[in-house]
Amino acid sequence: MTSGRGALTALHLFLVWATMAAAGPVLGFELVVTAWGGGAGAAVPVLALGVPLMVGLLAMAGMPARTVVPLCGSVRRRLGWAAVVFALGTLGVLAGLAAYGGDVDLGSAGTRVALTGVPYAVAAAFFVPSRWVRLGAVAVLAAGVVYGSCIGPGQAQQRRHAAEIARYREHPELLYLGAVPPGMRISRAVVGPAYFSVEYQGLIKFR
């Protein structure tokens, strides 16, 4: 790959990432808010308007790659390319949400927004006719799978363990406690010279 084609490829993937990192969270937020207020049926019009808009934005991001990516050579083919990239990228985002638990550290809110665009850039990279670009996309995909399945959960377990140790150091009387009865929570624990008392409080659930 020549330097000119390499620069165009880098610009192309950057535009795909930036477009979806900026627009993807907005669509997701609108879907959540709409579904929360009006149910799943209310989110259908948002999808009907949002998905074509996303595909159109991706097609615009593919314009600089007309001479690099064969599927971006014409308007019709570029729209088809954008639809496939959007579908694959969205599947990647959904798979990430399913695999990455809430305890897995993905950084700040800004970092999470930036990561939203990565699956789409990875999907777009597979359509670039360059072995090295595709190998890079495979490497990024593999790194995400390894972090989500091994490294992230391990770090989350370490943080939970450290938090429990800090809690016991702050309240050593908790070391004397057994399992809390179902439907109850500890309201007070007192340790004296020759006694140890625990007060439980029932949890009231409303349906």
ROSE-4610 file (N, C-alpha, C; in Angstrom, 1 decimal, always signed):
// ROSE-4610
residu = [M/M/M/T/T/T/S/S/S/G/G/G/R/R/R/G/G/G/A/A/A/L/L/L/T/T/T/A/A/A/L/L/L/H/H/H/L/L/L/F/F/F/L/L/L/V/V/V/W/W/W/A/A/A/T/T/T/M/M/M/A/A/A/A/A/A/A/A/A/G/G/G/P/P/P/V/V/V/L/L/L/G/G/G/F/F/F/E/E/E/L/L/L/V/V/V/V/V/V/T/T/T/A/A/A/W/W/W/G/G/G/G/G/G/G/G/G/A/A/A/G/G/G/A/A/A/A/A/A/V/V/V/P/P/P/V/V/V/L/L/L/A/A/A/L/L/L/G/G/G/V/V/V/P/P/P/L/L/L/M/M/M/V/V/V/G/G/G/L/L/L/L/L/L/A/A/A/M/M/M/A/A/A/G/G/G/M/M/M/P/P/P/A/A/A/R/R/R/T/T/T/V/V/V/V/V/V/P/P/P/L/L/L/C/C/C/G/G/G/S/S/S/V/V/V/R/R/R/R/R/R/R/R/R/L/L/L/G/G/G/W/W/W/A/A/A/A/A/A/V/V/V/V/V/V/F/F/F/A/A/A/L/L/L/G/G/G/T/T/T/L/L/L/G/G/G/V/V/V/L/L/L/A/A/A/G/G/G/L/L/L/A/A/A/A/A/A/Y/Y/Y/G/G/G/G/G/G/D/D/D/V/V/V/D/D/D/L/L/L/G/G/G/S/S/S/A/A/A/G/G/G/T/T/T/R/R/R/V/V/V/A/A/A/L/L/L/T/T/T/G/G/G/V/V/V/P/P/P/Y/Y/Y/A/A/A/V/V/V/A/A/A/A/A/A/A/A/A/F/F/F/F/F/F/V/V/V/P/P/P/S/S/S/R/R/R/W/W/W/V/V/V/R/R/R/L/L/L/G/G/G/A/A/A/V/V/V/A/A/A/V/V/V/L/L/L/A/A/A/A/A/A/G/G/G/V/V/V/V/V/V/Y/Y/Y/G/G/G/S/S/S/C/C/C/I/I/I/G/G/G/P/P/P/G/G/G/Q/Q/Q/A/A/A/Q/Q/Q/Q/Q/Q/R/R/R/R/R/R/H/H/H/A/A/A/A/A/A/E/E/E/I/I/I/A/A/A/R/R/R/Y/Y/Y/R/R/R/E/E/E/H/H/H/P/P/P/E/E/E/L/L/L/L/L/L/Y/Y/Y/L/L/L/G/G/G/A/A/A/V/V/V/P/P/P/P/P/P/G/G/G/M/M/M/R/R/R/I/I/I/S/S/S/R/R/R/A/A/A/V/V/V/V/V/V/G/G/G/P/P/P/A/A/A/Y/Y/Y/F/F/F/S/S/S/V/V/V/E/E/E/Y/Y/Y/Q/Q/Q/G/G/G/L/L/L/I/I/I/K/K/K/F/F/F/R/R/R]
num = [1/1/1/2/2/2/3/3/3/4/4/4/5/5/5/6/6/6/7/7/7/8/8/8/9/9/9/10/10/10/11/11/11/12/12/12/13/13/13/14/14/14/15/15/15/16/16/16/17/17/17/18/18/18/19/19/19/20/20/20/21/21/21/22/22/22/23/23/23/24/24/24/25/25/25/26/26/26/27/27/27/28/28/28/29/29/29/30/30/30/31/31/31/32/32/32/33/33/33/34/34/34/35/35/35/36/36/36/37/37/37/38/38/38/39/39/39/40/40/40/41/41/41/42/42/42/43/43/43/44/44/44/45/45/45/46/46/46/47/47/47/48/48/48/49/49/49/50/50/50/51/51/51/52/52/52/53/53/53/54/54/54/55/55/55/56/56/56/57/57/57/58/58/58/59/59/59/60/60/60/61/61/61/62/62/62/63/63/63/64/64/64/65/65/65/66/66/66/67/67/67/68/68/68/69/69/69/70/70/70/71/71/71/72/72/72/73/73/73/74/74/74/75/75/75/76/76/76/77/77/77/78/78/78/79/79/79/80/80/80/81/81/81/82/82/82/83/83/83/84/84/84/85/85/85/86/86/86/87/87/87/88/88/88/89/89/89/90/90/90/91/91/91/92/92/92/93/93/93/94/94/94/95/95/95/96/96/96/97/97/97/98/98/98/99/99/99/100/100/100/101/101/101/102/102/102/103/103/103/104/104/104/105/105/105/106/106/106/107/107/107/108/108/108/109/109/109/110/110/110/111/111/111/112/112/112/113/113/113/114/114/114/115/115/115/116/116/116/117/117/117/118/118/118/119/119/119/120/120/120/121/121/121/122/122/122/123/123/123/124/124/124/125/125/125/126/126/126/127/127/127/128/128/128/129/129/129/130/130/130/131/131/131/132/132/132/133/133/133/134/134/134/135/135/135/136/136/136/137/137/137/138/138/138/139/139/139/140/140/140/141/141/141/142/142/142/143/143/143/144/144/144/145/145/145/146/146/146/147/147/147/148/148/148/149/149/149/150/150/150/151/151/151/152/152/152/153/153/153/154/154/154/155/155/155/156/156/156/157/157/157/158/158/158/159/159/159/160/160/160/161/161/161/162/162/162/163/163/163/164/164/164/165/165/165/166/166/166/167/167/167/168/168/168/169/169/169/170/170/170/171/171/171/172/172/172/173/173/173/174/174/174/175/175/175/176/176/176/177/177/177/178/178/178/179/179/179/180/180/180/181/181/181/182/182/182/183/183/183/184/184/184/185/185/185/186/186/186/187/187/187/188/188/188/189/189/189/190/190/190/191/191/191/192/192/192/193/193/193/194/194/194/195/195/195/196/196/196/197/197/197/198/198/198/199/199/199/200/200/200/201/201/201/202/202/202/203/203/203/204/204/204/205/205/205/206/206/206/207/207/207]
x = [+0.9/+0.0/+0.9/+0.7/+1.4/+1.1/+1.9/+1.6/+0.3/+0.0/-1.2/-2.4/-2.4/-3.5/-3.6/-2.4/-2.4/-3.1/-2.8/-3.4/-4.9/-5.3/-6.7/-7.4/-6.8/-7.4/-7.5/-6.4/-6.5/-7.6/-7.7/-8.7/-10.1/-10.3/-11.5/-12.0/-11.1/-11.4/-11.6/-10.8/-11.1/-12.4/-12.9/-14.2/-15.3/-15.1/-16.1/-16.2/-15.0/-15.0/-15.6/-15.2/-15.7/-17.2/-17.7/-19.1/-19.9/-19.6/-20.4/-20.1/-18.9/-18.7/-19.5/-19.8/-20.6/-22.1/-22.5/-23.9/-24.5/-23.7/-24.2/-24.8/-24.0/-24.6/-25.8/-25.9/-27.2/-28.4/-28.2/-29.3/-29.7/-28.6/-28.9/-29.6/-29.2/-29.9/-31.3/-31.6/-32.9/-33.8/-33.2/-34.0/-34.3/-33.4/-33.6/-34.7/-34.5/-35.5/-36.9/-37.0/-38.3/-38.9/-38.1/-38.7/-39.1/-38.3/-38.6/-39.9/-40.1/-41.3/-42.6/-42.4/-43.6/-43.6/-42.7/-42.6/-41.9/-41.7/-41.0/-41.6/-42.9/-43.6/-43.2/-43.0/-42.6/-41.2/-40.4/-39.0/-38.9/-40.0/-40.0/-39.8/-40.6/-40.3/-38.9/-38.3/-36.9/-36.0/-36.2/-35.4/-35.6/-36.9/-37.2/-36.5/-36.4/-35.7/-34.2/-33.8/-32.4/-31.5/-32.0/-31.2/-30.8/-31.8/-31.4/-30.4/-30.6/-29.7/-28.3/-28.2/-26.8/-26.2/-27.0/-26.5/-26.0/-26.8/-26.4/-25.1/-25.0/-23.7/-22.5/-22.7/-21.6/-21.3/-22.3/-22.0/-21.2/-21.5/-20.7/-19.3/-19.1/-17.8/-17.0/-17.7/-17.0/-16.6/-17.0/-16.7/-15.2/-14.4/-13.0/-12.3/-12.9/-12.3/-12.8/-13.3/-13.8/-12.7/-11.5/-10.4/-9.7/-10.1/-9.4/-10.3/-11.5/-12.5/-13.4/-13.3/-14.1/-15.6/-16.2/-17.6/-18.0/-17.1/-17.4/-17.2/-17.1/-16.9/-18.0/-19.3/-20.5/-21.4/-22.4/-23.4/-24.1/-24.6/-25.4/-24.6/-23.4/-22.6/-22.1/-21.9/-21.5/-22.6/-23.9/-25.0/-25.1/-24.9/-24.9/-23.8/-22.6/-21.5/-21.8/-22.4/-22.7/-23.7/-24.7/-25.7/-25.1/-24.1/-23.5/-22.6/-21.8/-20.9/-21.8/-22.9/-23.8/-24.3/-24.7/-25.2/-24.2/-23.0/-21.9/-21.4/-21.3/-20.8/-21.8/-23.1/-24.2/-24.2/-24.0/-23.8/-22.6/-21.5/-20.4/-20.6/-21.4/-21.7/-22.6/-23.6/-24.5/-23.8/-22.9/-22.1/-21.2/-20.6/-19.8/-20.6/-21.8/-22.7/-23.1/-23.3/-23.6/-22.4/-21.3/-20.1/-19.4/-19.4/-18.8/-19.8/-19.5/-20.4/-20.2/-21.1/-21.0/-19.8/-19.2/-18.0/-16.7/-16.8/-15.6/-15.3/-14.1/-13.7/-13.3/-14.1/-13.8/-13.4/-13.1/-12.7/-13.8/-13.6/-14.5/-15.7/-16.6/-17.8/-17.3/-16.3/-15.8/-15.1/-14.4/-13.7/-14.8/-15.9/-16.9/-17.6/-17.8/-18.3/-17.4/-16.1/-15.1/-15.1/-15.2/-15.2/-16.4/-17.5/-18.7/-18.4/-17.5/-17.2/-16.3/-15.6/-14.6/-15.1/-16.2/-16.8/-17.1/-17.5/-17.8/-16.6/-15.5/-14.2/-13.6/-13.8/-13.2/-14.0/-15.3/-16.1/-15.7/-15.5/-15.1/-13.7/-12.8/-11.5/-11.4/-12.4/-12.4/-12.8/-13.3/-13.6/-12.5/-11.4/-10.2/-9.4/-9.1/-8.3/-6.8/-6.5/-5.2/-5.0/-4.1/-3.9/-3.5/-2.7/-2.3/-3.4/-4.2/-5.4/-6.3/-6.6/-7.5/-6.9/-5.5/-4.9/-5.0/-4.9/-5.0/-6.4/-7.4/-8.8/-9.0/-8.4/-8.5/-7.8/-6.6/-6.0/-6.8/-7.4/-8.3/-9.5/-10.1/-11.2/-10.8/-9.6/-9.1/-8.8/-8.2/-7.9/-9.2/-10.2/-11.5/-12.1/-12.0/-12.5/-11.7/-10.4/-9.5/-9.8/-9.9/-10.1/-11.5/-12.5/-13.9/-14.1/-13.3/-13.5/-12.6/-11.4/-10.3/-9.9/-9.3/-8.6/-9.6/-10.7/-11.6/-12.3/-12.9/-13.4/-12.4/-11.2/-10.2/-9.9/-9.8/-9.6/-10.8/-12.0/-13.2/-13.2/-12.8/-12.7/-11.7/-10.6/-9.6/-10.1/-10.9/-11.4/-12.4/-13.3/-14.2/-13.6/-12.5/-11.8/-11.1/-10.5/-9.9/-11.0/-12.2/-13.2/-13.7/-13.8/-14.2/-13.2/-11.9/-10.8/-10.9/-11.1/-11.2/-12.4/-13.5/-14.7/-14.5/-13.9/-13.6/-12.6/-11.7/-10.8/-11.5/-12.5/-13.2/-14.2/-14.8/-15.8/-15.4/-14.4/-14.0/-15.0/-16.1/-17.2/-17.9/-17.7/-18.4/-17.7/-16.5/-15.9/-16.6/-17.4/-18.1/-19.5/-19.9/-21.2/-21.2/-22.3/-22.5/-23.3/-24.0/-24.8/-26.1/-26.4/-27.6/-28.8/-29.8/-31.0/-31.7/-32.3/-33.0/-34.0/-34.0/-35.0/-34.7/-33.5/-33.1/-31.8/-31.5/-30.2/-29.8/-28.5/-27.9/-28.2/-28.8/-29.1/-28.1/-27.5/-26.6/-25.8/-24.5/-23.7/-22.8/-22.8/-22.1/-21.2/-19.9/-19.0/-18.6/-18.8/-18.4/-17.3/-16.9/-15.8/-16.2/-17.4/-17.8/-19.1/-19.5/-20.7/-20.6/-21.5/-21.6/-23.0/-23.6/-25.0/-25.2/-26.2/-26.5/-28.0/-28.4/-29.8/-30.0/-31.1/-31.5/-32.7/-32.9/-34.1/-34.6/-35.9/-36.5/-36.6/-36.4/-36.6/-38.0/-38.6/-40.0/-39.9/-40.5/-40.5/-41.9/-42.0/-43.3/-43.4/-44.6/-44.8/-45.8]
y = [-1.2/+0.0/+1.2/+2.2/+3.4/+4.3/+5.4/+6.3/+7.1/+7.4/+8.1/+7.2/+6.0/+5.1/+4.8/+4.7/+4.5/+5.7/+6.9/+8.1/+8.1/+7.8/+7.7/+6.7/+5.5/+4.5/+4.9/+5.5/+6.0/+7.1/+8.0/+9.0/+8.4/+7.4/+6.7/+6.0/+5.3/+4.6/+5.6/+6.7/+7.7/+8.3/+8.6/+9.2/+8.2/+7.0/+6.0/+6.0/+5.9/+5.9/+7.2/+8.3/+9.6/+9.8/+9.4/+9.5/+8.7/+7.4/+6.6/+6.9/+7.3/+7.7/+8.9/+9.8/+11.0/+10.7/+9.9/+9.8/+8.5/+7.5/+6.3/+6.4/+7.1/+7.3/+8.1/+9.1/+9.9/+9.1/+8.2/+7.3/+6.4/+5.8/+4.9/+5.6/+6.8/+7.6/+7.9/+8.2/+8.5/+7.3/+6.1/+4.9/+4.6/+4.7/+4.4/+5.3/+6.6/+7.6/+7.4/+7.1/+6.9/+5.6/+4.5/+3.3/+3.4/+4.1/+4.3/+5.0/+6.1/+6.9/+6.3/+5.6/+5.2/+3.7/+2.9/+1.5/+1.2/-0.1/-0.5/+0.0/+0.1/+0.5/+1.9/+2.8/+4.2/+4.3/+3.3/+3.4/+3.0/+2.5/+2.1/+3.3/+4.4/+5.5/+6.1/+6.0/+6.5/+5.6/+4.3/+3.4/+3.6/+3.9/+4.1/+5.3/+6.3/+7.5/+7.5/+6.9/+6.9/+6.0/+4.8/+3.8/+4.4/+4.9/+5.4/+6.6/+7.4/+8.5/+8.1/+7.0/+6.5/+5.9/+5.2/+4.6/+5.8/+6.8/+8.0/+8.6/+8.8/+9.4/+8.5/+7.2/+6.3/+6.3/+6.4/+6.6/+7.8/+8.9/+10.1/+9.9/+9.2/+8.9/+8.0/+7.3/+6.4/+7.1/+8.3/+9.0/+9.2/+9.6/+9.7/+8.4/+7.3/+6.0/+5.4/+6.3/+5.8/+5.1/+5.5/+4.9/+3.8/+3.6/+2.7/+1.4/+1.6/+0.6/+0.4/-0.8/-1.0/-0.7/-1.1/-1.0/+0.5/+1.4/+2.8/+3.6/+2.8/+3.5/+4.2/+3.8/+4.5/+4.7/+5.6/+5.9/+4.7/+3.9/+2.8/+1.7/+1.5/+0.5/+1.0/+2.3/+2.9/+2.8/+3.0/+2.8/+1.4/+0.4/-1.0/-1.3/-0.7/-0.9/-0.3/+0.9/+1.6/+0.8/+0.2/-0.7/-1.9/-2.5/-3.7/-3.3/-2.2/-1.8/-1.4/-0.7/-0.4/-1.6/-2.6/-3.8/-4.6/-4.7/-5.4/-4.7/-3.4/-2.6/-2.6/-2.5/-2.6/-3.9/-5.0/-6.3/-6.3/-5.7/-5.6/-4.9/-3.7/-3.0/-3.8/-4.4/-5.2/-6.4/-7.0/-8.1/-7.6/-6.4/-5.8/-5.5/-5.0/-4.7/-6.0/-7.1/-8.4/-9.0/-8.9/-9.6/-8.8/-7.5/-6.6/-6.3/-6.9/-6.6/-5.2/-4.8/-3.5/-3.2/-4.3/-4.2/-4.1/-4.3/-4.2/-2.8/-2.4/-1.0/-0.6/+0.3/+0.7/+2.2/+2.7/+4.1/+5.1/+6.3/+7.4/+7.3/+8.2/+8.3/+8.7/+9.6/+10.0/+8.8/+8.0/+6.8/+5.8/+5.6/+4.7/+5.2/+6.5/+7.1/+6.8/+7.0/+6.8/+5.4/+4.5/+3.0/+2.6/+3.4/+3.1/+3.0/+3.9/+3.9/+2.8/+2.1/+1.1/+0.0/-0.7/-1.8/-1.4/-0.2/+0.2/+0.4/+1.0/+1.1/-0.3/-1.2/-2.5/-3.2/-3.1/-3.6/-3.0/-1.7/-1.0/-1.5/-1.8/-2.2/-3.5/-4.4/-5.7/-5.5/-4.4/-4.1/-3.4/-3.1/-2.4/-3.6/-3.5/-4.6/-4.5/-4.6/-4.6/-5.7/-6.6/-7.6/-7.0/-6.0/-5.5/-4.7/-4.1/-3.4/-4.4/-5.5/-6.6/-7.3/-7.5/-8.1/-7.2/-5.9/-4.9/-5.0/-5.1/-5.3/-6.5/-7.6/-8.9/-8.7/-8.0/-7.8/-7.0/-6.0/-5.1/-6.0/-6.7/-7.6/-8.6/-9.2/-10.2/-9.6/-8.4/-7.7/-7.4/-7.0/-6.7/-7.9/-9.1/-10.3/-10.8/-10.7/-11.1/-10.2/-8.9/-8.0/-8.2/-8.4/-8.6/-9.9/-11.0/-12.3/-12.7/-12.0/-12.4/-11.3/-10.3/-9.2/-8.4/-7.9/-7.1/-7.7/-8.9/-9.6/-9.8/-10.1/-10.3/-9.0/-7.9/-6.6/-6.3/-6.6/-6.3/-7.1/-8.4/-9.2/-8.7/-8.2/-7.6/-6.3/-5.5/-4.3/-4.7/-5.7/-6.1/-6.6/-7.4/-7.9/-6.8/-5.8/-4.7/-3.9/-3.7/-3.0/-3.7/-5.1/-5.9/-5.8/-5.8/-5.7/-4.3/-3.3/-1.9/-1.8/-2.5/-2.4/-3.1/-4.3/-5.0/-4.3/-3.6/-2.8/-1.6/-1.0/+0.1/-0.4/-1.6/-2.2/-3.6/-3.8/-5.2/-6.1/-5.5/-6.3/-7.2/-6.8/-7.5/-8.9/-9.1/-10.4/-11.5/-11.0/-12.0/-12.4/-11.8/-12.0/-13.2/-13.9/-15.0/-14.4/-15.3/-14.9/-14.2/-13.1/-12.3/-13.1/-13.2/-13.9/-13.3/-14.1/-13.6/-12.6/-11.5/-10.4/-9.5/-9.6/-8.8/-8.1/-7.0/-6.3/-5.9/-5.7/-5.3/-3.8/-3.5/-2.1/-1.6/-2.5/-2.1/-3.3/-3.1/-4.2/-3.5/-4.1/-3.5/-4.6/-4.2/-5.2/-4.6/-5.3/-4.9/-5.7/-5.5/-6.3/-7.8/-8.1/-9.5/-9.8/-9.0/-9.3/-8.8/-9.3/-8.9/-9.0/-7.9/-7.9/-7.4/-7.9/-7.5/-7.3/-6.2/-5.9/-5.9/-6.7/-6.8/-6.0/-5.6/-4.9/-5.5/-5.8/-6.4/-5.4/-6.0/-5.2/-5.3/-4.2/-4.2/-4.0/-4.9/-4.8/-4.5/-3.5/-3.1/-3.6/-4.0/-4.6/-3.7]
z = [+0.0/+0.0/+0.0/-1.0/-1.1/+0.1/+0.2/+1.3/+1.1/-0.2/-0.5/-0.2/-0.6/-0.3/+1.2/+1.9/+3.3/+4.1/+3.6/+4.2/+4.0/+2.8/+2.5/+3.4/+3.5/+4.4/+5.8/+6.3/+7.7/+7.9/+6.9/+7.0/+6.9/+6.1/+5.9/+7.2/+7.8/+9.1/+10.2/+10.2/+11.3/+11.1/+9.9/+9.7/+10.1/+9.8/+10.2/+11.8/+12.4/+13.9/+14.5/+14.0/+14.5/+14.3/+13.1/+12.8/+13.8/+14.0/+14.8/+16.3/+16.7/+18.1/+18.5/+17.5/+17.8/+17.7/+16.6/+16.4/+17.0/+17.2/+17.8/+19.2/+20.1/+21.5/+21.5/+20.6/+20.5/+20.2/+19.1/+18.8/+19.9/+20.6/+21.7/+22.8/+23.1/+24.2/+23.9/+22.6/+22.2/+22.3/+21.9/+22.0/+23.5/+24.4/+25.8/+26.4/+26.1/+26.6/+26.1/+24.8/+24.2/+24.7/+24.8/+25.3/+26.7/+27.5/+28.9/+29.1/+28.3/+28.5/+27.8/+26.7/+25.9/+25.6/+26.1/+25.8/+24.5/+24.3/+23.1/+21.8/+21.7/+20.5/+20.1/+21.2/+20.9/+20.3/+20.5/+19.9/+18.5/+17.9/+16.5/+15.6/+15.8/+14.9/+15.0/+16.2/+16.3/+15.5/+15.6/+14.7/+13.3/+12.9/+11.5/+10.9/+11.7/+11.3/+11.5/+12.7/+13.0/+12.2/+11.9/+11.1/+9.7/+8.9/+7.6/+7.8/+8.8/+9.0/+9.3/+10.1/+10.4/+9.2/+8.4/+7.1/+6.2/+6.1/+5.3/+5.8/+7.1/+7.6/+7.3/+7.4/+7.1/+5.6/+4.8/+3.3/+3.0/+3.7/+3.6/+4.1/+5.2/+5.7/+4.7/+3.8/+2.9/+1.6/+1.4/+0.2/-0.1/+0.9/+0.7/+0.2/+0.5/+0.2/-1.2/-2.0/-3.3/-4.1/-4.0/-4.8/-4.0/-2.8/-1.9/-1.7/-1.4/-1.1/-2.3/-3.0/-4.2/-3.9/-2.8/-2.5/-2.3/-2.2/-2.1/-3.4/-4.5/-5.8/-6.4/-6.0/-6.5/-5.4/-5.6/-4.6/-4.1/-5.1/-4.8/-4.0/-4.4/-3.7/-2.4/-2.3/-1.0/+0.0/-0.4/+0.5/+1.0/+0.1/+0.5/+1.5/+1.2/+2.1/+3.5/+3.5/+4.8/+5.6/+4.9/+5.6/+6.2/+5.5/+6.0/+7.2/+7.1/+8.2/+9.4/+9.2/+10.3/+11.0/+10.2/+10.8/+11.6/+11.0/+11.7/+12.9/+12.8/+13.9/+15.1/+14.7/+15.8/+16.5/+15.7/+16.4/+17.3/+16.9/+17.7/+19.0/+18.9/+20.1/+21.0/+20.5/+21.3/+22.0/+21.2/+21.8/+22.9/+22.7/+23.8/+25.0/+24.9/+26.0/+26.7/+26.0/+26.6/+27.3/+26.7/+27.3/+28.4/+28.3/+29.3/+30.4/+31.6/+32.7/+33.2/+34.1/+34.6/+35.5/+36.0/+36.8/+36.0/+34.7/+33.9/+33.6/+33.9/+33.8/+32.3/+31.8/+30.4/+30.4/+31.6/+31.6/+31.9/+31.6/+31.8/+30.8/+31.0/+30.1/+28.7/+28.6/+27.3/+26.6/+27.4/+26.8/+26.3/+27.0/+26.6/+25.3/+25.2/+24.0/+22.8/+23.0/+22.0/+21.5/+22.5/+22.2/+21.3/+21.4/+20.6/+19.1/+18.6/+17.2/+16.8/+17.7/+17.3/+16.5/+17.0/+16.2/+14.7/+14.5/+13.1/+12.3/+12.9/+12.2/+11.9/+12.9/+12.6/+11.5/+11.5/+10.4/+9.0/+9.0/+7.8/+7.3/+8.3/+7.9/+7.2/+7.4/+6.7/+5.2/+4.8/+3.4/+2.7/+3.4/+2.8/+2.2/+0.9/+0.2/+0.6/+1.8/+2.3/+3.4/+3.3/+4.2/+5.6/+5.6/+6.9/+7.7/+6.9/+7.5/+8.1/+7.4/+7.9/+9.1/+9.1/+10.2/+11.4/+11.2/+12.3/+12.9/+12.0/+12.5/+13.3/+12.9/+13.6/+15.0/+15.0/+16.3/+17.3/+16.8/+17.6/+18.1/+17.3/+17.7/+18.7/+18.5/+19.5/+20.8/+20.8/+22.0/+22.8/+22.1/+22.8/+23.4/+22.7/+23.2/+24.5/+24.4/+25.5/+26.7/+26.5/+27.6/+28.3/+27.4/+27.9/+28.6/+28.2/+28.8/+29.9/+29.9/+30.9/+31.7/+31.1/+31.9/+32.7/+32.0/+32.6/+33.9/+33.7/+34.9/+36.0/+35.7/+36.7/+37.5/+36.8/+37.4/+38.3/+37.8/+38.6/+39.9/+39.8/+41.0/+42.0/+41.5/+42.4/+43.1/+42.3/+42.9/+44.0/+43.8/+44.8/+46.0/+45.8/+46.9/+47.7/+47.1/+47.8/+48.5/+47.9/+48.6/+49.9/+49.8/+50.9/+52.1/+51.7/+52.7/+53.4/+52.6/+53.2/+54.1/+53.7/+54.5/+55.8/+55.8/+57.0/+58.0/+57.4/+58.2/+58.8/+58.1/+58.7/+59.8/+59.5/+60.5/+60.8/+61.7/+62.0/+62.5/+63.1/+63.6/+62.6/+61.3/+60.2/+60.1/+60.6/+60.5/+61.3/+62.3/+63.1/+62.5/+61.4/+60.9/+60.0/+60.0/+59.1/+57.9/+57.2/+56.1/+56.6/+55.9/+56.2/+55.8/+56.6/+56.2/+55.0/+54.2/+53.0/+53.3/+52.5/+52.8/+53.9/+54.5/+55.6/+55.2/+56.0/+55.8/+57.2/+57.4/+58.7/+58.9/+60.0/+60.4/+61.4/+62.2/+63.2/+63.8/+64.0/+64.6/+65.6/+66.8/+68.0/+68.6/+68.8/+69.4/+70.8/+71.9/+73.2/+73.7/+75.0/+75.6/+75.7/+75.9/+76.1/+75.4/+74.4/+73.7/+72.2/+71.4/+70.0/+69.6/+69.2/+68.8/+67.4/+66.8/+65.4/+65.3/+64.7/+64.4/+62.9/+62.6/+61.2/+60.9/+59.7/+59.3/+58.0/+58.0/+56.8/+55.6/+54.4/+53.2/+52.7/+52.4/+51.9/+50.4/+49.7/+48.2/+47.7/+46.8/+46.3/+44.9/+44.5/+43.2/+42.4]
